Amino acid sequence: MFIAVTWTRIAPDRWLEARAAEGMKAIYDAQSRARVHIRPKLGSVRVSDLTLDRLRRWRDAMVHAPKRVRTSKLAAKANTCEVDISDPEALRRRRDTANRTLTLLKAALNWAYQHQLVERDRAWRLLKPFRDTGSARARFLDAAEQQRLLNTSEGELRDLVAAALMTGARFAELARLTMRDFDRTNGTVFVEKSKNGRARHIPLTAGGVALFERLSAGCAPKAPLLTRDNSEAWKPAQYQRSFKEALARAKLESITLHELRHSYASALVRNGAPLIVVAEALGHSGTRMAEKHYAHLAPSYVADTIRRTAPDLDLPQAGPVRFEASSPVRASA
């Protein structure tokens, strides 16, 4: 059989080309993972030389490798920081990163195998991802914390944060919004391209309508609604430094911009929105993810019943506990 993909580095490149032609949405993340984690370690390895042991060692090495942090494009070397993998949450995150990259590599190699570009798939087919890595607690900002974040954000970043909080949209969805996506009459924004390929209209509150009216004032139909100070649309990673600084000024725990999406959804659920409505607003194809992250926030017959019927003890006030001295017990003869 003619093997068209000889080197491991070629498989992700060919797969990404094919997926981009098919309209793959998360292309930037996939390209970044291939560049950082796959090509440097496996790029010079022949596909025919891939073994289960070699792939397992590559997967495990990602967990123990220093974490890459924001680096200037002009820097000769990427900035990194050590990760304390004795911390269970840090270990979970590193394993989750390794799993995501492994999934990408396996998808690329499977694509090559299915298109008869490689002879065998046994090595990567047998390698399993780390278990129990996707159980991170979804973090939410309450209304007061959201306001503090808005108050400490400045200029174009504030508009980006406000849009994220009032739409629940992903960063990529917000960055692609143009003036014509805002419907003043119906008070909605239209997300044409989403992660799962489904378009959706997001209804806005009065505050959301006011925000997008201001952003769209005087804009050409195809002009981006959310821009940086140079009037260009936001690109990935451009907001991260100023966003972290705003979080620090607001004295909030470190969260990502994506987690503002969780704050939007949690507010909907707490205020009584059915999970099917939350899933629709977020652009999910079903309620599974909404149930996973937000069901515990919804008004619940079970929770209400437990709170009404479970023991509710009146604990004494905290203070030093003193014990009376007692005579030693003598053993009977």
C-alpha positions as CSV (number, residue, x, y, z in Angstrom):
1,M,0.0,0.0,0.0
2,F,1.3,3.5,-0.9
3,I,1.8,5.5,2.3
4,A,1.2,9.2,1.5
5,V,1.7,10.4,5.1
6,T,5.2,9.3,6.1
7,W,6.0,11.7,9.0
8,T,3.8,12.3,12.0
9,R,3.9,16.1,11.6
10,I,2.2,15.8,8.2
11,A,-0.9,14.1,9.5
12,P,-2.2,17.1,11.6
13,D,-1.3,19.5,8.7
14,R,-3.3,17.4,6.1
15,W,-6.2,16.9,8.6
16,L,-6.4,20.7,9.4
17,E,-6.4,21.5,5.8
18,A,-9.3,19.2,5.2
19,R,-11.2,20.4,8.3
20,A,-10.7,24.0,7.4
21,A,-12.2,23.3,3.9
22,E,-15.2,21.7,5.7
23,G,-15.6,24.8,7.9
24,M,-14.0,23.7,11.1
25,K,-14.7,26.3,13.8
26,A,-11.9,25.7,16.4
27,I,-9.1,25.8,13.9
28,Y,-7.0,28.3,15.9
29,D,-6.8,26.1,19.0
30,A,-6.0,23.0,16.9
31,Q,-3.2,24.7,15.0
32,S,-1.8,26.0,18.3
33,R,-1.8,22.5,19.9
34,A,-0.2,21.0,16.8
35,R,2.5,23.7,16.8
36,V,3.3,23.6,20.5
37,H,2.8,19.9,21.5
38,I,2.9,17.7,18.5
39,R,5.5,18.9,15.9
40,P,8.4,19.5,18.4
41,K,8.2,16.1,19.9
42,L,6.7,13.8,17.2
43,G,7.3,15.8,14.0
44,S,10.4,13.8,13.1
45,V,9.0,10.4,13.9
46,R,7.7,8.3,11.0
47,V,4.1,7.2,11.4
48,S,5.2,3.6,10.9
49,D,7.5,4.0,13.9
50,L,4.8,5.2,16.3
51,T,4.3,2.7,19.1
52,L,1.9,2.6,22.0
53,D,4.8,3.1,24.4
54,R,6.2,6.1,22.5
55,L,2.8,7.8,22.4
56,R,2.1,7.1,26.0
57,R,5.5,8.6,27.0
58,W,4.7,11.7,24.8
59,R,1.3,12.0,26.5
60,D,2.7,11.7,30.0
61,A,5.5,14.2,29.3
62,M,2.9,16.9,28.6
63,V,1.6,16.6,32.1
64,H,5.1,17.3,33.7
65,A,6.3,19.9,31.2
66,P,6.3,23.6,32.2
67,K,3.2,25.5,31.3
68,R,3.5,28.0,28.5
69,V,2.5,31.6,29.3
70,R,1.9,34.7,27.2
71,T,5.0,35.5,25.1
72,S,5.7,38.3,22.7
73,K,5.7,37.3,19.0
74,L,9.2,38.8,18.8
75,A,10.6,36.8,21.7
76,A,13.2,34.2,20.7
77,K,12.0,31.8,23.4
78,A,8.5,31.0,24.8
79,N,7.9,32.0,28.4
80,T,7.0,29.1,30.7
81,C,6.3,28.6,34.4
82,E,6.5,25.4,36.5
83,V,3.4,23.6,37.6
84,D,2.9,22.0,41.0
85,I,1.4,18.7,40.0
86,S,1.1,17.7,43.7
87,D,-1.9,20.1,43.6
88,P,-4.8,17.9,42.5
89,E,-6.5,20.7,40.5
90,A,-3.2,21.6,38.8
91,L,-2.7,17.9,37.9
92,R,-6.3,17.7,36.6
93,R,-5.8,20.7,34.4
94,R,-2.5,19.4,33.0
95,R,-4.0,16.0,32.2
96,D,-7.0,17.7,30.6
97,T,-4.6,19.6,28.4
98,A,-2.8,16.4,27.5
99,N,-6.1,14.7,26.7
100,R,-7.2,17.5,24.4
101,T,-3.9,17.3,22.5
102,L,-4.1,13.5,22.3
103,T,-7.6,13.8,20.9
104,L,-6.4,16.1,18.2
105,L,-3.5,13.8,17.2
106,K,-5.7,10.7,17.1
107,A,-8.3,12.6,15.0
108,A,-5.6,13.5,12.5
109,L,-4.1,10.0,12.4
110,N,-7.5,8.4,12.2
111,W,-8.4,10.7,9.3
112,A,-5.2,9.6,7.5
113,Y,-5.9,5.9,8.2
114,Q,-9.5,6.2,6.9
115,H,-8.3,7.9,3.7
116,Q,-5.7,5.1,3.2
117,L,-2.8,7.4,3.8
118,V,-1.2,5.3,6.5
119,E,-1.2,1.5,6.9
120,R,-2.0,0.8,10.6
121,D,-3.9,2.5,13.4
122,R,-3.2,0.1,16.3
123,A,-0.7,2.2,18.2
124,W,-2.9,5.3,18.8
125,R,-6.2,3.3,18.8
126,L,-5.0,1.5,22.0
127,L,-3.9,4.6,23.8
128,K,-6.6,5.9,26.2
129,P,-6.8,9.4,27.6
130,F,-6.4,10.2,31.3
131,R,-9.6,9.5,33.3
132,D,-11.6,12.0,35.4
133,T,-10.1,15.2,33.9
134,G,-13.3,17.0,32.9
135,S,-14.9,17.6,36.3
136,A,-13.8,21.1,36.9
137,R,-16.2,23.2,38.9
138,A,-17.8,25.9,36.7
139,R,-17.1,29.2,38.3
140,F,-19.7,32.0,38.3
141,L,-19.6,35.7,39.2
142,D,-22.7,37.0,41.1
143,A,-24.3,40.3,40.2
144,A,-22.2,42.3,42.5
145,E,-19.0,40.7,41.3
146,Q,-20.0,41.3,37.7
147,Q,-20.5,45.0,38.4
148,R,-17.1,45.2,40.1
149,L,-15.5,43.7,37.1
150,L,-17.2,46.1,34.8
151,N,-16.2,49.0,37.0
152,T,-12.5,48.0,36.9
153,S,-12.5,47.3,33.1
154,E,-11.7,50.2,30.9
155,G,-12.5,51.3,27.3
156,E,-12.9,48.6,24.7
157,L,-12.2,45.8,27.2
158,R,-15.3,47.0,29.2
159,D,-17.4,46.7,26.1
160,L,-16.1,43.2,25.5
161,V,-16.8,42.1,29.1
162,A,-20.2,43.7,29.1
163,A,-21.1,41.9,25.8
164,A,-19.9,38.6,27.2
165,L,-22.0,39.0,30.4
166,M,-25.1,40.1,28.6
167,T,-25.1,37.5,25.8
168,G,-23.3,34.4,27.1
169,A,-21.6,34.2,23.8
170,R,-18.1,32.7,23.3
171,F,-15.2,35.0,22.6
172,A,-14.9,33.9,18.9
173,E,-18.7,34.6,18.4
174,L,-18.3,38.1,19.9
175,A,-15.3,38.9,17.8
176,R,-17.1,38.0,14.6
177,L,-20.2,40.2,15.3
178,T,-20.8,42.9,12.8
179,M,-23.2,45.9,12.8
180,R,-25.8,44.0,10.7
181,D,-25.9,41.2,13.3
182,F,-27.6,43.6,15.8
183,D,-31.4,43.8,15.3
184,R,-32.6,47.0,16.9
185,T,-36.3,46.2,16.2
186,N,-36.3,42.8,17.9
187,G,-33.6,43.6,20.4
188,T,-31.3,40.6,19.5
189,V,-27.9,39.8,18.2
190,F,-27.4,37.1,15.6
191,V,-24.6,34.6,16.0
192,E,-24.0,33.2,12.5
193,K,-21.1,30.8,13.2
194,S,-20.9,28.9,16.5
195,K,-18.7,26.1,17.8
196,N,-21.2,23.4,16.8
197,G,-22.2,25.1,13.5
198,R,-25.6,26.2,14.7
199,A,-26.7,29.8,14.2
200,R,-28.8,31.5,16.8
201,H,-30.5,34.7,17.8
202,I,-29.7,36.0,21.3
203,P,-32.4,38.2,22.9
204,L,-31.0,41.2,24.8
205,T,-32.1,42.9,27.9
206,A,-32.6,46.7,27.9
207,G,-29.0,47.1,29.0
208,G,-27.8,44.8,26.2
209,V,-29.8,46.7,23.6
210,A,-28.3,50.0,24.9
211,L,-24.8,48.6,24.7
212,F,-25.2,47.4,21.1
213,E,-26.9,50.5,20.0
214,R,-23.9,52.5,21.2
215,L,-21.5,50.1,19.6
216,S,-23.3,50.1,16.2
217,A,-23.8,53.8,16.0
218,G,-22.3,55.1,12.7
219,C,-20.9,51.7,11.8
220,A,-20.8,50.3,8.3
221,P,-23.0,47.1,7.9
222,K,-19.9,44.8,7.8
223,A,-17.9,46.7,10.4
224,P,-17.1,44.7,13.6
225,L,-19.2,45.6,16.6
226,L,-16.5,44.9,19.2
227,T,-13.1,46.4,18.4
228,R,-9.8,47.3,20.1
229,D,-8.6,50.9,20.3
230,N,-7.2,50.6,16.8
231,S,-10.8,49.9,15.5
232,E,-9.8,46.3,14.5
233,A,-11.7,43.3,15.7
234,W,-10.4,41.4,18.7
235,K,-8.2,38.4,18.1
236,P,-7.5,35.5,20.5
237,A,-5.1,36.3,23.4
238,Q,-5.2,40.1,22.8
239,Y,-7.5,40.8,25.8
240,Q,-5.9,38.5,28.3
241,R,-3.4,40.8,30.0
242,S,-5.8,43.7,30.5
243,F,-8.6,41.2,31.6
244,K,-6.3,39.8,34.3
245,E,-5.4,43.3,35.5
246,A,-9.2,44.2,35.7
247,L,-9.8,41.1,37.8
248,A,-7.0,42.0,40.1
249,R,-8.3,45.5,40.6
250,A,-11.8,44.1,41.3
251,K,-10.2,41.7,43.8
252,L,-11.8,38.7,42.1
253,E,-10.3,35.2,41.7
254,S,-8.6,34.4,38.4
255,I,-11.2,33.3,35.9
256,T,-11.2,33.3,32.1
257,L,-13.3,35.4,29.8
258,H,-15.1,32.2,28.7
259,E,-16.3,31.7,32.3
260,L,-18.4,34.9,32.0
261,R,-20.5,32.7,29.8
262,H,-21.1,30.5,32.9
263,S,-22.1,33.6,34.9
264,Y,-24.7,34.5,32.2
265,A,-26.1,31.0,32.3
266,S,-26.2,30.7,36.1
267,A,-28.1,34.0,36.3
268,L,-30.7,32.6,33.9
269,V,-31.1,29.4,35.9
270,R,-31.3,31.1,39.3
271,N,-34.0,33.3,38.0
272,G,-36.1,30.3,36.9
273,A,-35.3,29.9,33.2
274,P,-35.9,26.2,32.1
275,L,-32.7,24.4,31.2
276,I,-33.9,24.0,27.6
277,V,-34.1,27.8,27.3
278,V,-30.6,28.1,28.8
279,A,-29.2,25.5,26.3
280,E,-30.8,27.4,23.4
281,A,-29.4,30.7,24.6
282,L,-25.9,29.2,24.8
283,G,-26.2,27.5,21.4
284,H,-26.0,24.0,22.7
285,S,-27.7,21.2,20.6
286,G,-29.3,19.7,23.8
287,T,-29.6,20.1,27.5
288,R,-26.8,17.8,28.6
289,M,-24.2,20.4,29.2
290,A,-26.7,22.8,30.8
291,E,-27.8,20.0,33.2
292,K,-24.1,19.1,34.0
293,H,-23.1,22.7,34.9
294,Y,-26.3,24.5,36.0
295,A,-29.0,22.0,37.1
296,H,-27.9,22.3,40.8
297,L,-28.7,26.0,40.7
298,A,-32.3,25.5,39.5
299,P,-35.3,25.6,41.9
300,S,-35.6,22.0,43.0
301,Y,-38.4,20.0,44.7
302,V,-35.8,17.7,46.1
303,A,-33.6,20.5,47.5
304,D,-36.6,22.3,48.9
305,T,-37.9,19.2,50.6
306,I,-34.5,18.4,52.2
307,R,-34.2,21.9,53.5
308,R,-37.7,21.7,55.0
309,T,-37.4,18.3,56.6
310,A,-33.7,17.7,57.4
311,P,-32.3,18.3,61.0
312,D,-31.5,21.9,61.6
313,L,-29.4,21.9,64.7
314,D,-28.8,25.0,66.9
315,L,-25.0,24.8,67.4
316,P,-23.5,26.5,70.4
317,Q,-21.3,29.5,69.9
318,A,-17.7,28.7,69.1
319,G,-15.3,29.0,72.1
320,P,-12.7,27.1,74.1
321,V,-13.9,23.7,75.2
322,R,-13.1,22.9,78.9
323,F,-13.2,19.4,80.4
324,E,-13.7,18.7,84.2
325,A,-10.8,16.7,85.7
326,S,-12.0,13.3,86.8
327,S,-10.6,10.7,89.1
328,P,-8.9,7.8,87.4
329,V,-11.0,4.7,87.2
330,R,-9.6,1.8,89.2
331,A,-9.8,-1.6,87.9
332,S,-11.8,-4.0,90.0
333,A,-10.0,-6.7,91.8
